Amino acid sequence: MKLKLTAVIFLSITLFSSGCKKFLTVQPIDKLSGNAYWKSTSDIESFISDIYGQFRDKLQSTSFIAASGELRGGQVKMSPETDKNYRGYIDMCGQNNLLGLIAANAPWNAGFKFANMTQWKDFYRVIQSANILEKELGRNPIPGLSTNDLRQYEAEAVFIRCLTYLFLVRLYGDVPYYTEAYLSTPLPRTDMVTVINNCIAELDKVKDDLPWTYKDPAKKAVRATKGGALALLMYMHLWNAGFDKVNKQDHFGKTVAYGKELIQSASYKLLPIDNSQLIFKGRSEEGLVEIAQNFNYGETLSNYAPFSDMVQHFPYKFPLSGHEYSFGYFRAAFLHMLYPDGQADRRRDTWFDQSMFADNGQFQFIKFSSVFSHGEDVNPDNNIIIFRYATALLMTAEAMVETGRADEATGLLNMIRDRAGAPRYTGPGGDDLRQAVYLEQAKELMGEGLYYFDLVRTGRVMDQKWCYTPLTVDQFARGGWTWPLATSVMDNNPLMTLNNYWTN
């Protein structure tokens, strides 16, 4: 035992003192050695739980989902009743003024710490952990672990790694890519299309080793499933279709194929709109990929993390003092475009209140409000929804439009509209249908952290109809849609570069 411990300590010192220690931080000492740790399925479950926890910790390190996926589109504005020293970041994001947002002297950063958005170390810790999991599973037999269970765990490692790379690419563009465990070699950045193509190839190989669902309801949607893998594959293909123009039709075609496989499985379904609380609480039959939050298990996100924190007020946010108004609101002009006057839509009635078009702090977006809130000044006890069945249907419809399957795309679009009690689409294919599907994505997925990334991948980030402060063609080409990178990413790594748009 003493010999094993000495070996573990030596290995840890070697890794932690290597030239790129700050670039690729690995797991705690007790999880580095196959001899000392990987003895049972409970060890594996504990390790996987820790990986998801690392990912979750990154997403709650600031208002991550809001800042990255919602606010930068500029359709959310700070309420006039709000102290700009407290919530001025809302408008900073909407103006794409990220350097002002993350400035050390910005008054909101004492609480929100938006500089965390410029640091990728925590994401690479997740990737390194997934790499270690994959390696250790294949190194030595683990008592009681069947071949099928082994392949499932290996597939889950790949899924987690690919999901993390997607988050990295959407934030920073080109990023270092590796799948080797215990890596201690400095790496340059890899072209983001190549990164995503690599992820597509490795996840496609193992997706069939994942279950469609779990017998344990506690694992539903918060652990990797085949449906979640298919949704991730679809999204990665759609992302690359926006940048890999030469191969975009192949990306769209693969998205359709994955979407059909998911639909034909009949493993997931749309819940009635009146059951929205169950959808966003999480682990429902509509869930595909979620990050767990559960008050009863101490899995409560930091108070500033959820998007709902800035668009709800009393009586959905307690106490009345300090929550008389929402801190932000969706611009009325944008909402009128999504919800034309006189057109029925249950989402308007269910996800908003009578002050929907107020253009001030009376506004509330109550899509994520629920009976699961606990105590004062605490946000709804909901999971972070990354992909759900409605997301997958709309991605499939989008790809069908681009591959000439207008009738099939219309059918999927109308599944979403039927659930919402909205009029069915009866128009032509082509650009009219393309715009209808995109409008439906903007409505259905509002607040779920996809809006800005959809602007980027479709080029609508340069269209003022959809992006309130659009990028120019030149700004887009120079990476104005990315985030700045902290200079610390270059520590001990002579091959590393920053995002030039934010440094010039």
URBEL-V728076 format. One record per residue. N is the residue number from 1. RES is the residue in three letters. SS is DSSP state (hx for helix, st for strand, lp for the rest). PSI is psi in whole degrees, 0 to 359 (999 if undefined). BURIAL is # if it has 16 or more other ideal C-beta (glycine too) atoms within 10 Angstrom, else .. Layout:
N,RES,SS,PSI,BURIAL / N,RES,SS,PSI,BURIAL
//
This chain:
1,MET,lp,318,. / 2,LYS,hx,322,. / 3,LEU,hx,318,. / 4,LYS,hx,316,. / 5,LEU,hx,319,. / 6,THR,hx,319,. / 7,ALA,hx,318,. / 8,VAL,hx,315,# / 9,ILE,hx,318,. / 10,PHE,hx,315,. / 11,LEU,hx,317,. / 12,SER,hx,316,# / 13,ILE,hx,318,. / 14,THR,hx,314,. / 15,LEU,hx,316,# / 16,PHE,hx,347,. / 17,SER,lp,8,. / 18,SER,lp,167,# / 19,GLY,lp,335,. / 20,CYS,lp,39,# / 21,LYS,lp,317,. / 22,LYS,lp,344,. / 23,PHE,lp,318,# / 24,LEU,lp,88,# / 25,THR,lp,131,. / 26,VAL,lp,192,# / 27,GLN,lp,167,# / 28,PRO,lp,160,. / 29,ILE,hx,318,# / 30,ASP,hx,354,. / 31,LYS,hx,15,# / 32,LEU,lp,340,# / 33,SER,lp,126,# / 34,GLY,lp,327,. / 35,ASN,lp,323,. / 36,ALA,lp,338,. / 37,TYR,lp,315,# / 38,TRP,lp,79,# / 39,LYS,lp,342,. / 40,SER,lp,167,. / 41,THR,hx,332,. / 42,SER,hx,326,. / 43,ASP,hx,317,. / 44,ILE,hx,313,# / 45,GLU,hx,319,. / 46,SER,hx,318,. / 47,PHE,hx,316,# / 48,ILE,hx,318,# / 49,SER,hx,321,. / 50,ASP,hx,322,# / 51,ILE,hx,311,# / 52,TYR,hx,323,# / 53,GLY,hx,321,. / 54,GLN,hx,316,# / 55,PHE,hx,315,# / 56,ARG,hx,319,# / 57,ASP,hx,322,. / 58,LYS,hx,318,# / 59,LEU,hx,340,# / 60,GLN,lp,8,# / 61,SER,lp,345,# / 62,THR,lp,191,# / 63,SER,lp,68,# / 64,PHE,hx,307,# / 65,ILE,hx,317,# / 66,ALA,hx,310,# / 67,ALA,hx,321,# / 68,SER,hx,319,# / 69,GLY,hx,349,# / 70,GLU,hx,305,# / 71,LEU,hx,330,# / 72,ARG,hx,343,# / 73,GLY,hx,344,# / 74,GLY,lp,4,# / 75,GLN,lp,355,# / 76,VAL,st,131,# / 77,LYS,st,150,# / 78,MET,st,135,# / 79,SER,lp,143,# / 80,PRO,lp,339,. / 81,GLU,lp,355,. / 82,THR,lp,143,# / 83,ASP,lp,119,. / 84,LYS,hx,338,. / 85,ASN,hx,345,. / 86,TYR,hx,317,. / 87,ARG,hx,20,# / 88,GLY,lp,343,# / 89,TYR,hx,333,# / 90,ILE,hx,311,# / 91,ASP,hx,327,# / 92,MET,hx,314,# / 93,CYS,hx,314,# / 94,GLY,hx,338,# / 95,GLN,lp,4,. / 96,ASN,lp,31,# / 97,ASN,lp,71,. / 98,LEU,hx,332,# / 99,LEU,hx,322,. / 100,GLY,hx,325,. / 101,LEU,hx,316,# / 102,ILE,hx,1,# / 103,ALA,lp,137,. / 104,ALA,lp,329,. / 105,ASN,lp,4,. / 106,ALA,lp,126,# / 107,PRO,lp,332,. / 108,TRP,lp,346,# / 109,ASN,hx,350,# / 110,ALA,hx,328,. / 111,GLY,hx,317,. / 112,PHE,hx,331,# / 113,LYS,lp,54,. / 114,PHE,hx,345,# / 115,ALA,hx,339,# / 116,ASN,hx,336,# / 117,MET,hx,341,# / 118,THR,hx,2,# / 119,GLN,lp,124,# / 120,TRP,lp,2,# / 121,LYS,hx,317,# / 122,ASP,hx,325,# / 123,PHE,hx,320,# / 124,TYR,hx,336,# / 125,ARG,hx,320,# / 126,VAL,hx,314,# / 127,ILE,hx,315,# / 128,GLN,hx,321,# / 129,SER,hx,318,# / 130,ALA,hx,321,# / 131,ASN,hx,318,# / 132,ILE,hx,316,# / 133,LEU,hx,312,# / 134,GLU,hx,318,# / 135,LYS,hx,313,# / 136,GLU,hx,328,# / 137,LEU,hx,326,# / 138,GLY,hx,359,. / 139,ARG,hx,309,. / 140,ASN,lp,148,. / 141,PRO,lp,140,. / 142,ILE,lp,122,# / 143,PRO,lp,134,. / 144,GLY,lp,2,. / 145,LEU,lp,115,# / 146,SER,lp,166,. / 147,THR,hx,318,. / 148,ASN,hx,318,. / 149,ASP,hx,321,. / 150,LEU,hx,313,# / 151,ARG,hx,325,. / 152,GLN,hx,315,# / 153,TYR,hx,319,# / 154,GLU,hx,320,# / 155,ALA,hx,324,# / 156,GLU,hx,323,# / 157,ALA,hx,316,# / 158,VAL,hx,317,# / 159,PHE,hx,311,# / 160,ILE,hx,317,# / 161,ARG,hx,315,# / 162,CYS,hx,320,# / 163,LEU,hx,319,# / 164,THR,hx,319,# / 165,TYR,hx,323,# / 166,LEU,hx,314,# / 167,PHE,hx,318,# / 168,LEU,hx,313,# / 169,VAL,hx,318,# / 170,ARG,hx,333,# / 171,LEU,hx,317,# / 172,TYR,hx,353,# / 173,GLY,lp,238,# / 174,ASP,lp,134,# / 175,VAL,st,156,# / 176,PRO,lp,139,# / 177,TYR,lp,131,# / 178,TYR,lp,156,# / 179,THR,lp,7,# / 180,GLU,lp,134,. / 181,ALA,lp,150,# / 182,TYR,lp,32,# / 183,LEU,lp,135,# / 184,SER,lp,27,# / 185,THR,lp,128,. / 186,PRO,lp,140,# / 187,LEU,lp,150,# / 188,PRO,lp,178,. / 189,ARG,lp,142,# / 190,THR,st,141,# / 191,ASP,lp,133,. / 192,MET,hx,328,# / 193,VAL,hx,320,# / 194,THR,hx,318,. / 195,VAL,hx,310,# / 196,ILE,hx,321,# / 197,ASN,hx,320,# / 198,ASN,hx,317,# / 199,CYS,hx,319,# / 200,ILE,hx,314,# / 201,ALA,hx,316,. / 202,GLU,hx,325,# / 203,LEU,hx,324,# / 204,ASP,hx,327,# / 205,LYS,hx,332,. / 206,VAL,hx,357,# / 207,LYS,hx,326,# / 208,ASP,hx,350,. / 209,ASP,hx,355,# / 210,LEU,lp,149,# / 211,PRO,lp,154,# / 212,TRP,lp,325,. / 213,THR,lp,181,# / 214,TYR,lp,147,. / 215,LYS,lp,325,. / 216,ASP,lp,111,. / 217,PRO,hx,339,. / 218,ALA,hx,340,. / 219,LYS,hx,350,. / 220,LYS,lp,123,# / 221,ALA,lp,337,# / 222,VAL,lp,354,# / 223,ARG,lp,154,# / 224,ALA,lp,133,# / 225,THR,lp,169,# / 226,LYS,hx,322,# / 227,GLY,hx,319,# / 228,GLY,hx,321,# / 229,ALA,hx,319,# / 230,LEU,hx,317,# / 231,ALA,hx,318,# / 232,LEU,hx,317,# / 233,LEU,hx,317,# / 234,MET,hx,313,# / 235,TYR,hx,320,# / 236,MET,hx,320,# / 237,HIS,hx,318,# / 238,LEU,hx,323,# / 239,TRP,hx,312,# / 240,ASN,hx,332,# / 241,ALA,hx,331,# / 242,GLY,lp,342,# / 243,PHE,lp,333,# / 244,ASP,lp,72,# / 245,LYS,hx,325,. / 246,VAL,hx,325,. / 247,ASN,hx,18,# / 248,LYS,hx,324,# / 249,GLN,hx,325,. / 250,ASP,hx,318,. / 251,HIS,hx,316,# / 252,PHE,hx,318,# / 253,GLY,hx,318,# / 254,LYS,hx,323,# / 255,THR,hx,316,# / 256,VAL,hx,315,# / 257,ALA,hx,315,# / 258,TYR,hx,320,# / 259,GLY,hx,317,# / 260,LYS,hx,320,. / 261,GLU,hx,318,# / 262,LEU,hx,314,# / 263,ILE,hx,315,# / 264,GLN,hx,343,. / 265,SER,lp,336,. / 266,ALA,lp,28,. / 267,SER,lp,347,# / 268,TYR,lp,162,# / 269,LYS,lp,161,. / 270,LEU,lp,129,# / 271,LEU,lp,154,# / 272,PRO,lp,147,. / 273,ILE,hx,331,# / 274,ASP,hx,347,. / 275,ASN,hx,24,. / 276,SER,hx,323,# / 277,GLN,hx,322,# / 278,LEU,hx,323,# / 279,ILE,hx,312,# / 280,PHE,hx,345,# / 281,LYS,hx,322,# / 282,GLY,lp,167,# / 283,ARG,lp,30,# / 284,SER,lp,177,# / 285,GLU,lp,350,# / 286,GLU,lp,346,# / 287,GLY,st,138,# / 288,LEU,st,307,# / 289,VAL,st,120,# / 290,GLU,st,156,# / 291,ILE,st,126,# / 292,ALA,lp,141,# / 293,GLN,lp,125,# / 294,ASN,st,113,# / 295,PHE,hx,321,. / 296,ASN,hx,339,. / 297,TYR,hx,16,. / 298,GLY,lp,18,. / 299,GLU,st,54,# / 300,THR,lp,126,# / 301,LEU,lp,152,# / 302,SER,lp,151,# / 303,ASN,lp,330,. / 304,TYR,lp,354,# / 305,ALA,lp,314,# / 306,PRO,lp,146,# / 307,PHE,hx,326,# / 308,SER,hx,338,# / 309,ASP,hx,327,# / 310,MET,hx,358,# / 311,VAL,lp,20,# / 312,GLN,lp,152,# / 313,HIS,lp,181,# / 314,PHE,lp,136,. / 315,PRO,lp,11,. / 316,TYR,lp,351,# / 317,LYS,lp,124,# / 318,PHE,lp,155,. / 319,PRO,lp,177,. / 320,LEU,lp,316,. / 321,SER,lp,121,. / 322,GLY,lp,349,. / 323,HIS,lp,37,# / 324,GLU,lp,335,. / 325,TYR,lp,155,# / 326,SER,lp,148,# / 327,PHE,lp,336,# / 328,GLY,st,169,# / 329,TYR,st,152,# / 330,PHE,st,135,# / 331,ARG,lp,135,# / 332,ALA,hx,322,. / 333,ALA,hx,322,. / 334,PHE,hx,317,# / 335,LEU,hx,324,# / 336,HIS,hx,327,. / 337,MET,hx,320,. / 338,LEU,hx,325,# / 339,TYR,lp,82,# / 340,PRO,lp,145,. / 341,ASP,lp,137,. / 342,GLY,lp,359,. / 343,GLN,lp,123,. / 344,ALA,lp,143,. / 345,ASP,lp,114,# / 346,ARG,hx,337,. / 347,ARG,hx,324,# / 348,ARG,hx,321,# / 349,ASP,hx,330,. / 350,THR,hx,326,. / 351,TRP,hx,354,# / 352,PHE,st,164,# / 353,ASP,lp,196,. / 354,GLN,lp,347,. / 355,SER,lp,29,. / 356,MET,lp,322,# / 357,PHE,lp,28,# / 358,ALA,lp,332,# / 359,ASP,lp,34,# / 360,ASN,lp,190,. / 361,GLY,lp,355,# / 362,GLN,lp,338,# / 363,PHE,lp,144,# / 364,GLN,lp,139,# / 365,PHE,st,103,# / 366,ILE,lp,21,# / 367,LYS,lp,321,# / 368,PHE,lp,5,# / 369,SER,lp,149,# / 370,SER,lp,173,# / 371,VAL,lp,4,. / 372,PHE,lp,10,# / 373,SER,lp,153,# / 374,HIS,lp,120,. / 375,GLY,lp,186,. / 376,GLU,lp,147,. / 377,ASP,lp,39,. / 378,VAL,lp,137,. / 379,ASN,lp,166,# / 380,PRO,lp,144,# / 381,ASP,lp,62,# / 382,ASN,lp,155,# / 383,ASN,lp,159,# / 384,ILE,st,117,# / 385,ILE,st,119,# / 386,ILE,st,308,# / 387,PHE,st,143,# / 388,ARG,st,175,# / 389,TYR,hx,321,# / 390,ALA,hx,321,# / 391,THR,hx,315,# / 392,ALA,hx,319,# / 393,LEU,hx,318,# / 394,LEU,hx,325,# / 395,MET,hx,318,# / 396,THR,hx,316,# / 397,ALA,hx,317,# / 398,GLU,hx,313,# / 399,ALA,hx,327,# / 400,MET,hx,320,# / 401,VAL,hx,316,# / 402,GLU,hx,346,# / 403,THR,lp,18,. / 404,GLY,lp,19,. / 405,ARG,lp,62,# / 406,ALA,hx,318,# / 407,ASP,hx,317,. / 408,GLU,hx,320,# / 409,ALA,hx,318,# / 410,THR,hx,321,# / 411,GLY,hx,317,. / 412,LEU,hx,319,# / 413,LEU,hx,318,# / 414,ASN,hx,339,# / 415,MET,hx,318,# / 416,ILE,hx,317,# / 417,ARG,hx,322,# / 418,ASP,hx,316,. / 419,ARG,hx,324,# / 420,ALA,hx,356,# / 421,GLY,lp,29,. / 422,ALA,lp,158,# / 423,PRO,lp,143,. / 424,ARG,lp,149,. / 425,TYR,lp,128,# / 426,THR,lp,12,. / 427,GLY,lp,187,. / 428,PRO,lp,175,. / 429,GLY,lp,208,# / 430,GLY,hx,216,. / 431,ASP,hx,327,. / 432,ASP,hx,314,. / 433,LEU,hx,322,# / 434,ARG,hx,314,# / 435,GLN,hx,325,. / 436,ALA,hx,319,# / 437,VAL,hx,318,# / 438,TYR,hx,320,# / 439,LEU,hx,322,. / 440,GLU,hx,323,# / 441,GLN,hx,317,# / 442,ALA,hx,323,# / 443,LYS,hx,306,# / 444,GLU,hx,323,# / 445,LEU,lp,12,# / 446,MET,lp,131,# / 447,GLY,lp,359,# / 448,GLU,lp,8,# / 449,GLY,lp,16,# / 450,LEU,lp,344,# / 451,TYR,hx,307,# / 452,TYR,hx,322,# / 453,PHE,hx,327,# / 454,ASP,hx,324,# / 455,LEU,hx,317,# / 456,VAL,hx,308,# / 457,ARG,hx,337,# / 458,THR,hx,356,# / 459,GLY,lp,359,. / 460,ARG,hx,352,# / 461,VAL,hx,347,# / 462,MET,hx,12,# / 463,ASP,lp,117,. / 464,GLN,lp,343,. / 465,LYS,lp,326,. / 466,TRP,lp,331,# / 467,CYS,lp,117,# / 468,TYR,lp,325,# / 469,THR,lp,81,. / 470,PRO,lp,154,# / 471,LEU,lp,150,# / 472,THR,lp,167,. / 473,VAL,hx,319,. / 474,ASP,hx,316,. / 475,GLN,hx,319,. / 476,PHE,hx,313,# / 477,ALA,hx,330,. / 478,ARG,lp,4,# / 479,GLY,lp,27,# / 480,GLY,lp,348,# / 481,TRP,lp,347,# / 482,THR,lp,180,# / 483,TRP,lp,151,# / 484,PRO,lp,153,# / 485,LEU,lp,139,# / 486,ALA,lp,144,# / 487,THR,hx,341,. / 488,SER,hx,341,. / 489,VAL,hx,343,# / 490,MET,hx,355,# / 491,ASP,lp,125,. / 492,ASN,lp,21,. / 493,ASN,lp,92,# / 494,PRO,lp,349,. / 495,LEU,lp,353,. / 496,MET,lp,146,# / 497,THR,lp,161,. / 498,LEU,lp,177,# / 499,ASN,lp,109,# / 500,ASN,hx,330,. / 501,TYR,hx,325,# / 502,TRP,hx,359,# / 503,THR,lp,346,. / 504,ASN,lp,999,.
//
